[in-house]
Amino acid sequence: MTIISIVWNASPEIFSIGSHAIRWYGMLFAVSFLLGYLILGKILSRENIPQKEQDLLSLYLILGTVIGARLGHCLFYEWGYYKDHLFELVQVWKGGLASHGGAIGLLAGSIIYSKQFKRSVWWVFDRAVIVIALVACFVRLGNLMNSEIYGKPTQLPWGFIYVRAGETLARHPTQIYEALAYFIIFLTLLLLYFIKKGNIKEGFFSAWFIISLFTARFFIEFVKDVQVDFEHELFINMGQILSIPFILLGFTFLWLAYKREKKKQQTL
């Protein structure tokens, strides 16, 4: 019986200039931040936020997300390697970003901005998560172009054979699963924002973003191959272990948001 599958042999490089290669991963990462900047700018302009504040918020979110995601990957997944190669911590263009670390960095960037401009951290985070979901989608497409972070063997007709990774069996294209999940989250939050005309109850977007993103991540991990060898010894993999506290944190945020809303209504 012949199993239908997709042979994936895409080059991770778009083109080269001398000895320097322009890679899909870096290009998609940069495009995601450009689109995020434009979309966030549209959102903040509707709320009459000065351009200087818009630019600083984008800067804090970009730095927080990139630094957090990179450190998250290096510390959670490959510290055994990076502790002896510290200079490679900054080489994000080579891949290796963890959404769990990115979420922590995003929250840190939001807190810094909120303190500087005397705004509620929930106000900041509720708007930031809309575009961060889009960035996460593009990052996973970059992983696809790098033929990395794929799934376990499958006989499903959309299985990918990752030739450049040396694979001969069709595997779940978990990068596409995650990219689709994150894009749906982005689209849902963006549409809700414009439907509600920016009238967001503080903390609700933040809570649902964390719950939906890390719940999707938790279940997709069941068909994802392990990223590092020590995960073979775990009952569930590292991605799932790290997702559980974030899901619980999301429900905590949701509970706090309901409490704030109820208290606000009682004072009216």
NORBELMO-V931891 format. One record per pair of residues at least 12 apart in sequence whose C-alpha atoms are under 7 Angstrom apart, sorted by the first residue. I is the first residue (numbers start at 1). GAP is how many residues later the second one is. If there is no record, write none. Layout:
BEGIN
i: {I,I}
gap: {GAP,GAP}
END
This chain:
BEGIN
i: {3,4,5,5,5,5,5,6,6,6,6,7,7,7,8,8,8,8,9,9,9,10,11,12,12,12,24,24,25,25,25,25,26,28,28,28,29,29,32,32,32,33,36,37,40,41,57,60,61,61,61,64,64,64,64,65,65,65,65,66,67,68,68,68,68,69,69,69,69,69,69,70,70,70,70,71,72,72,72,72,73,73,73,77,100,110,110,122,122,123,125,126,126,126,129,129,130,130,130,131,133,133,133,133,134,134,134,136,137,137,137,138,140,140,140,141,141,141,143,144,147,147,147,149,149,150,150,150,150,150,150,151,151,151,151,151,151,151,152,152,152,152,152,153,153,153,153,154,154,154,155,159,159,159,160,160,172,174,174,178,181,182,202,203,203,203,204,204,207,207,207,207,208,210,210,210,211,211,211,214,214,214,215,218,218,218,221,221}
gap: {152,153,152,153,154,155,165,152,153,154,155,153,154,155,152,153,154,155,153,154,155,135,134,12,133,134,118,121,68,117,118,120,67,110,111,114,109,110,102,103,106,102,95,21,91,13,56,49,45,48,49,41,42,44,45,37,38,40,41,36,38,33,34,36,37,28,29,30,31,32,33,22,26,27,28,30,25,26,28,29,23,24,25,151,142,14,15,80,81,79,81,77,79,80,77,80,56,59,60,55,49,50,52,53,48,49,52,46,42,45,46,41,35,38,39,34,35,38,32,31,15,17,18,26,78,22,23,24,25,74,75,20,21,22,23,72,73,74,19,20,71,72,73,16,17,18,19,16,17,18,15,12,13,14,12,13,51,46,50,39,35,31,55,50,51,54,50,53,43,44,46,47,42,36,37,40,36,39,40,29,32,33,32,21,22,25,18,19}
END
